[in-house]
Amino acid sequence: MVASGAGQHMLIDDQEDKPVTLPEALGNRALRNAILENVQLAAALNPSTREKLGVHAIGMALSLCAGAANAIAFAKWGLYVSHVSGSSTAIGLRMEDEQPGDVPTPIELVVYFIVGSWVAGLIIPGNTMKMGQARYEVVLFLVAAMELLCWWHELRYPEMLAAAMGLQNAMITSWSGAVLRTTHMTGTATDLGSA
Protein backbone atom coordinates (compact mmCIF):
# COMPACT_ATOMS: atom_id res chain seq x y z
CA MET A 1 0.00 0.00 0.00
CA VAL A 2 1.35 3.46 -0.86
CA ALA A 3 0.74 6.41 1.42
CA SER A 4 1.82 9.98 0.88
CA GLY A 5 2.51 12.43 3.56
CA ALA A 6 4.40 15.69 3.77
CA GLY A 7 5.34 15.44 0.08
CA GLN A 8 7.02 12.07 0.56
CA HIS A 9 5.62 8.85 -0.89
CA MET A 10 5.98 5.96 1.49
CA LEU A 11 5.26 2.26 1.26
CA ILE A 12 3.45 0.67 4.17
CA ASP A 13 4.56 -2.86 4.91
CA ASP A 14 1.44 -4.97 5.47
CA GLN A 15 3.22 -7.21 7.98
CA GLU A 16 4.45 -4.52 10.34
CA ASP A 17 2.21 -1.57 9.38
CA LYS A 18 5.14 0.79 9.65
CA PRO A 19 5.77 3.34 6.92
CA VAL A 20 8.77 2.71 4.67
CA THR A 21 10.33 5.34 2.44
CA LEU A 22 10.66 4.75 -1.29
CA PRO A 23 14.47 4.33 -1.15
CA GLU A 24 14.04 1.74 1.60
CA ALA A 25 11.39 -0.07 -0.42
CA LEU A 26 13.65 -0.09 -3.48
CA GLY A 27 16.21 -1.87 -1.35
CA ASN A 28 13.94 -4.90 -1.59
CA ARG A 29 15.14 -6.89 -4.60
CA ALA A 30 11.75 -8.51 -5.32
CA LEU A 31 10.01 -5.13 -5.35
CA ARG A 32 12.69 -3.64 -7.64
CA ASN A 33 12.34 -6.56 -10.07
CA ALA A 34 8.54 -6.25 -10.07
CA ILE A 35 8.74 -2.52 -10.79
CA LEU A 36 11.34 -3.06 -13.52
CA GLU A 37 9.24 -5.78 -15.15
CA ASN A 38 6.17 -3.53 -15.21
CA VAL A 39 8.12 -0.58 -16.59
CA GLN A 40 9.63 -2.75 -19.35
CA LEU A 41 6.19 -4.16 -20.20
CA ALA A 42 4.72 -0.66 -20.35
CA ALA A 43 7.58 0.50 -22.60
CA ALA A 44 7.19 -2.52 -24.89
CA LEU A 45 3.46 -1.97 -25.26
CA ASN A 46 3.45 1.80 -25.60
CA PRO A 47 1.09 3.25 -28.21
CA SER A 48 3.86 3.59 -30.78
CA THR A 49 4.77 -0.10 -30.54
CA ARG A 50 1.13 -1.20 -30.60
CA GLU A 51 0.51 0.93 -33.69
CA LYS A 52 3.53 -0.56 -35.43
CA LEU A 53 2.41 -4.10 -34.60
CA GLY A 54 -1.08 -3.29 -35.84
CA VAL A 55 0.20 -1.79 -39.07
CA HIS A 56 2.35 -4.83 -39.77
CA ALA A 57 -0.40 -7.34 -38.90
CA ILE A 58 -2.93 -5.55 -41.09
CA GLY A 59 -0.29 -5.16 -43.80
CA MET A 60 0.28 -8.92 -43.86
CA ALA A 61 -3.45 -9.63 -44.07
CA LEU A 62 -3.93 -7.11 -46.88
CA SER A 63 -0.90 -8.53 -48.72
CA LEU A 64 -2.48 -11.98 -48.64
CA CYS A 65 -5.74 -10.54 -50.00
CA ALA A 66 -3.95 -8.64 -52.77
CA GLY A 67 -1.94 -11.75 -53.66
CA ALA A 68 -5.14 -13.77 -53.92
CA ALA A 69 -6.79 -11.12 -56.09
CA ASN A 70 -3.71 -10.96 -58.31
CA ALA A 71 -3.48 -14.75 -58.65
CA ILE A 72 -7.16 -15.02 -59.54
CA ALA A 73 -6.81 -12.19 -62.06
CA PHE A 74 -3.80 -13.86 -63.64
CA ALA A 75 -5.60 -17.21 -63.84
CA LYS A 76 -8.72 -15.57 -65.34
CA TRP A 77 -7.24 -12.92 -67.67
CA GLY A 78 -3.49 -13.55 -67.82
CA LEU A 79 -3.03 -10.06 -66.36
CA TYR A 80 -1.65 -8.67 -63.13
CA VAL A 81 -4.00 -6.23 -61.42
CA SER A 82 -2.08 -5.55 -58.23
CA HIS A 83 1.09 -3.99 -59.57
CA VAL A 84 1.94 -1.68 -62.39
CA SER A 85 5.22 -3.43 -63.32
CA GLY A 86 3.46 -6.54 -64.65
CA SER A 87 0.98 -4.49 -66.64
CA SER A 88 3.74 -2.24 -68.01
CA THR A 89 5.69 -5.30 -69.11
CA ALA A 90 2.56 -6.69 -70.78
CA ILE A 91 2.14 -3.40 -72.68
CA GLY A 92 5.65 -3.65 -74.10
CA LEU A 93 5.44 -7.36 -74.89
CA ARG A 94 2.05 -6.97 -76.56
CA MET A 95 3.23 -4.00 -78.61
CA GLU A 96 6.01 -6.21 -79.98
CA ASP A 97 3.68 -9.21 -80.47
CA GLU A 98 5.66 -11.21 -77.92
CA GLN A 99 2.60 -11.82 -75.75
CA PRO A 100 -0.94 -12.64 -76.89
CA GLY A 101 -3.64 -10.09 -76.16
CA ASP A 102 -4.51 -6.50 -76.87
CA VAL A 103 -2.48 -3.48 -75.78
CA PRO A 104 -5.30 -1.28 -74.40
CA THR A 105 -6.27 -3.69 -71.59
CA PRO A 106 -2.99 -3.49 -69.63
CA ILE A 107 -2.90 0.27 -70.30
CA GLU A 108 -6.35 0.50 -68.71
CA LEU A 109 -5.13 -1.51 -65.70
CA VAL A 110 -2.29 0.96 -65.12
CA VAL A 111 -4.66 3.92 -65.45
CA TYR A 112 -7.23 2.38 -63.11
CA PHE A 113 -4.54 1.52 -60.53
CA ILE A 114 -3.41 5.16 -60.59
CA VAL A 115 -7.01 6.39 -60.37
CA GLY A 116 -7.56 4.14 -57.34
CA SER A 117 -4.46 5.60 -55.70
CA TRP A 118 -5.66 9.11 -56.52
CA VAL A 119 -9.05 8.46 -54.92
CA ALA A 120 -7.30 7.20 -51.78
CA GLY A 121 -5.23 10.40 -51.79
CA LEU A 122 -8.42 12.45 -51.87
CA ILE A 123 -9.81 10.58 -48.86
CA ILE A 124 -6.57 10.32 -46.85
CA PRO A 125 -4.60 13.57 -46.79
CA GLY A 126 -0.81 13.47 -46.62
CA ASN A 127 1.61 10.57 -46.46
CA THR A 128 1.79 9.80 -42.75
CA MET A 129 -0.22 7.87 -40.21
CA LYS A 130 -3.03 10.01 -38.81
CA MET A 131 -5.04 7.85 -36.43
CA GLY A 132 -8.49 9.33 -35.91
CA GLN A 133 -7.97 11.98 -38.59
CA ALA A 134 -7.74 10.07 -41.85
CA ARG A 135 -10.62 7.93 -43.12
CA TYR A 136 -8.82 4.61 -43.58
CA GLU A 137 -12.03 2.67 -43.01
CA VAL A 138 -13.72 4.45 -45.93
CA VAL A 139 -10.92 3.35 -48.24
CA LEU A 140 -11.05 -0.23 -46.94
CA PHE A 141 -14.81 -0.34 -47.48
CA LEU A 142 -14.31 0.98 -51.04
CA VAL A 143 -11.68 -1.71 -51.70
CA ALA A 144 -14.00 -4.42 -50.39
CA ALA A 145 -16.99 -3.05 -52.33
CA MET A 146 -15.04 -2.90 -55.60
CA GLU A 147 -13.71 -6.43 -55.16
CA LEU A 148 -17.15 -7.78 -54.28
CA LEU A 149 -18.67 -6.00 -57.26
CA CYS A 150 -16.06 -7.55 -59.52
CA TRP A 151 -16.77 -11.04 -58.14
CA TRP A 152 -20.52 -10.37 -58.39
CA HIS A 153 -20.12 -9.65 -62.10
CA GLU A 154 -18.27 -12.97 -62.54
CA LEU A 155 -14.85 -11.38 -62.91
CA ARG A 156 -15.70 -9.42 -66.06
CA TYR A 157 -13.95 -6.21 -64.99
CA PRO A 158 -10.21 -6.47 -64.29
CA GLU A 159 -10.12 -2.66 -64.23
CA MET A 160 -12.22 -2.66 -61.07
CA LEU A 161 -9.74 -4.96 -59.33
CA ALA A 162 -6.82 -2.79 -60.49
CA ALA A 163 -8.51 0.32 -59.05
CA ALA A 164 -9.19 -1.55 -55.79
CA MET A 165 -5.52 -2.53 -55.61
CA GLY A 166 -4.49 1.09 -56.21
CA LEU A 167 -6.82 2.22 -53.42
CA GLN A 168 -5.46 -0.40 -51.04
CA ASN A 169 -1.81 0.26 -51.84
CA ALA A 170 -2.15 4.03 -51.44
CA MET A 171 -4.05 3.58 -48.16
CA ILE A 172 -1.49 1.25 -46.57
CA THR A 173 1.42 3.34 -47.87
CA SER A 174 -0.10 6.39 -46.20
CA TRP A 175 -1.00 4.45 -43.05
CA SER A 176 2.44 2.93 -42.58
CA GLY A 177 4.39 6.05 -43.56
CA ALA A 178 5.55 4.31 -46.79
CA VAL A 179 7.03 1.40 -44.81
CA LEU A 180 4.64 -1.21 -46.18
CA ARG A 181 3.20 -1.92 -49.58
CA THR A 182 0.58 -4.62 -49.81
CA THR A 183 -0.12 -5.11 -53.50
CA HIS A 184 3.40 -5.73 -54.73
CA MET A 185 6.48 -7.18 -53.09
CA THR A 186 9.28 -5.42 -55.01
CA GLY A 187 9.52 -2.46 -52.63
CA THR A 188 9.23 -4.70 -49.57
CA ALA A 189 11.92 -7.06 -50.91
CA THR A 190 14.16 -4.07 -51.65
CA ASP A 191 13.66 -2.76 -48.11
CA LEU A 192 14.45 -6.19 -46.64
CA GLY A 193 17.56 -6.57 -48.78
CA SER A 194 18.91 -3.11 -48.04
CA ALA A 195 18.23 -3.24 -44.28
C-alpha positions in Angstrom: 0.0 0.0 0.0 1.4 3.5 -0.9 0.7 6.4 1.4 1.8 10.0 0.9 2.5 12.4 3.6 4.4 15.7 3.8 5.3 15.4 0.1 7.0 12.1 0.6 5.6 8.8 -0.9 6.0 6.0 1.5 5.3 2.3 1.3 3.4 0.7 4.2 4.6 -2.9 4.9 1.4 -5.0 5.5 3.2 -7.2 8.0 4.4 -4.5 10.3 2.2 -1.6 9.4 5.1 0.8 9.7 5.8 3.3 6.9 8.8 2.7 4.7 10.3 5.3 2.4 10.7 4.7 -1.3 14.5 4.3 -1.2 14.0 1.7 1.6 11.4 -0.1 -0.4 13.6 -0.1 -3.5 16.2 -1.9 -1.3 13.9 -4.9 -1.6 15.1 -6.9 -4.6 11.7 -8.5 -5.3 10.0 -5.1 -5.4 12.7 -3.6 -7.6 12.3 -6.6 -10.1 8.5 -6.3 -10.1 8.7 -2.5 -10.8 11.3 -3.1 -13.5 9.2 -5.8 -15.2 6.2 -3.5 -15.2 8.1 -0.6 -16.6 9.6 -2.8 -19.4 6.2 -4.2 -20.2 4.7 -0.7 -20.3 7.6 0.5 -22.6 7.2 -2.5 -24.9 3.5 -2.0 -25.3 3.5 1.8 -25.6 1.1 3.3 -28.2 3.9 3.6 -30.8 4.8 -0.1 -30.5 1.1 -1.2 -30.6 0.5 0.9 -33.7 3.5 -0.6 -35.4 2.4 -4.1 -34.6 -1.1 -3.3 -35.8 0.2 -1.8 -39.1 2.4 -4.8 -39.8 -0.4 -7.3 -38.9 -2.9 -5.5 -41.1 -0.3 -5.2 -43.8 0.3 -8.9 -43.9 -3.5 -9.6 -44.1 -3.9 -7.1 -46.9 -0.9 -8.5 -48.7 -2.5 -12.0 -48.6 -5.7 -10.5 -50.0 -4.0 -8.6 -52.8 -1.9 -11.7 -53.7 -5.1 -13.8 -53.9 -6.8 -11.1 -56.1 -3.7 -11.0 -58.3 -3.5 -14.8 -58.6 -7.2 -15.0 -59.5 -6.8 -12.2 -62.1 -3.8 -13.9 -63.6 -5.6 -17.2 -63.8 -8.7 -15.6 -65.3 -7.2 -12.9 -67.7 -3.5 -13.6 -67.8 -3.0 -10.1 -66.4 -1.7 -8.7 -63.1 -4.0 -6.2 -61.4 -2.1 -5.6 -58.2 1.1 -4.0 -59.6 1.9 -1.7 -62.4 5.2 -3.4 -63.3 3.5 -6.5 -64.7 1.0 -4.5 -66.6 3.7 -2.2 -68.0 5.7 -5.3 -69.1 2.6 -6.7 -70.8 2.1 -3.4 -72.7 5.7 -3.6 -74.1 5.4 -7.4 -74.9 2.1 -7.0 -76.6 3.2 -4.0 -78.6 6.0 -6.2 -80.0 3.7 -9.2 -80.5 5.7 -11.2 -77.9 2.6 -11.8 -75.7 -0.9 -12.6 -76.9 -3.6 -10.1 -76.2 -4.5 -6.5 -76.9 -2.5 -3.5 -75.8 -5.3 -1.3 -74.4 -6.3 -3.7 -71.6 -3.0 -3.5 -69.6 -2.9 0.3 -70.3 -6.4 0.5 -68.7 -5.1 -1.5 -65.7 -2.3 1.0 -65.1 -4.7 3.9 -65.5 -7.2 2.4 -63.1 -4.5 1.5 -60.5 -3.4 5.2 -60.6 -7.0 6.4 -60.4 -7.6 4.1 -57.3 -4.5 5.6 -55.7 -5.7 9.1 -56.5 -9.1 8.5 -54.9 -7.3 7.2 -51.8 -5.2 10.4 -51.8 -8.4 12.5 -51.9 -9.8 10.6 -48.9 -6.6 10.3 -46.9 -4.6 13.6 -46.8 -0.8 13.5 -46.6 1.6 10.6 -46.5 1.8 9.8 -42.7 -0.2 7.9 -40.2 -3.0 10.0 -38.8 -5.0 7.9 -36.4 -8.5 9.3 -35.9 -8.0 12.0 -38.6 -7.7 10.1 -41.9 -10.6 7.9 -43.1 -8.8 4.6 -43.6 -12.0 2.7 -43.0 -13.7 4.4 -45.9 -10.9 3.3 -48.2 -11.1 -0.2 -46.9 -14.8 -0.3 -47.5 -14.3 1.0 -51.0 -11.7 -1.7 -51.7 -14.0 -4.4 -50.4 -17.0 -3.1 -52.3 -15.0 -2.9 -55.6 -13.7 -6.4 -55.2 -17.1 -7.8 -54.3 -18.7 -6.0 -57.3 -16.1 -7.5 -59.5 -16.8 -11.0 -58.1 -20.5 -10.4 -58.4 -20.1 -9.7 -62.1 -18.3 -13.0 -62.5 -14.8 -11.4 -62.9 -15.7 -9.4 -66.1 -13.9 -6.2 -65.0 -10.2 -6.5 -64.3 -10.1 -2.7 -64.2 -12.2 -2.7 -61.1 -9.7 -5.0 -59.3 -6.8 -2.8 -60.5 -8.5 0.3 -59.0 -9.2 -1.5 -55.8 -5.5 -2.5 -55.6 -4.5 1.1 -56.2 -6.8 2.2 -53.4 -5.5 -0.4 -51.0 -1.8 0.3 -51.8 -2.1 4.0 -51.4 -4.0 3.6 -48.2 -1.5 1.2 -46.6 1.4 3.3 -47.9 -0.1 6.4 -46.2 -1.0 4.5 -43.1 2.4 2.9 -42.6 4.4 6.0 -43.6 5.5 4.3 -46.8 7.0 1.4 -44.8 4.6 -1.2 -46.2 3.2 -1.9 -49.6 0.6 -4.6 -49.8 -0.1 -5.1 -53.5 3.4 -5.7 -54.7 6.5 -7.2 -53.1 9.3 -5.4 -55.0 9.5 -2.5 -52.6 9.2 -4.7 -49.6 11.9 -7.1 -50.9 14.2 -4.1 -51.6 13.7 -2.8 -48.1 14.5 -6.2 -46.6 17.6 -6.6 -48.8 18.9 -3.1 -48.0 18.2 -3.2 -44.3 
